[in-house]
Amino acid sequence: MAQPAGGQRLQKLLSQLGLASRRQAEAWIRAGRLSVNGRPAQLGMRVTEQDQLRLDGRLIRGRAAPAAADTTRVLLCHRSPGAPLAQLIERLPHRVGRRFVSVSPMPTPDGGLELISADGSLAMRLQRAVRALEVEFHLRVRGELSSAQQAAILEGRLDSGAKLRVVALEPSGGEATNRWYRLQALGASGSDARRLIERQAVTLVRVLRTRLGALALPPTLARGRWRTLSVAELSGLLGSPATDP
């Protein structure tokens, strides 16, 4: 397959689109999940805007980069667990807007990364895009998950009969009666994550959302604080695989 003279490496492009980290993209390429113009993708290959990219057979639809002014209307917030979302919104600067819409908000007992926009139309676009993103949560549970419980969580079944696509479930520390786990699932909301874990008769103390696609909660952003998204960050979120209407 001839390589385009220009373009950029496929792994880098997928990272910019907010689909995955470069390491995750490389794993997808090795697993044969990605194709370029109908042919299996290869590590290190370069692609351009004219190339047709597919993930698991689904078209990756890029969108034009948003105007810089749009980014001032989307805020990345670090919500404290248990703090009402309305309380956080009341503190947001009025220069951004008077009415704010939360994108896939976390349940009140939980917290972590929240996206809030003063543009209702843009918030709806982000809401659709989030359903196609890999989302990462950190879970705090009472006790240690058994092998059977972990296997059931990885299956992704909910009481409603719906099924989440769980990418990974890994222990991430803890002591005494509390244990932390890292959960990655495609398009999962905070409510989905909570229902998935509690279905296994587990006492779930806390759920923190730490990543949406390639957009991670900055370790330097204190709880209760926020910052505006950059053009590249917003472009990456909106450039995720579109959900057909």
Buried (B, 14 or more C-beta within 10 A) or exposed (E): EEEEEEBEBBBBBBBBBBBBBBEBBBEBBEEEBBBBEEEEBEEEBBBEEEBEBBBEEEEBBBBEBBEEEBBBBBBBBBBBBEBEBEEBBEEBEEEBBEEBBBBBBBBBBBBBBBBBBBBEEBBEBBBBBBBBBBBBBBBBBEEBBEEEBBEBBBEBBEEEEEEBEBBEBEEEEBEEEBBBBBBBBBBBBBBBBBBBBEBBEBEBBBBBBBBBBBBEBEEEBEEBBBEBBBBBBBBBBBBBBBEEE
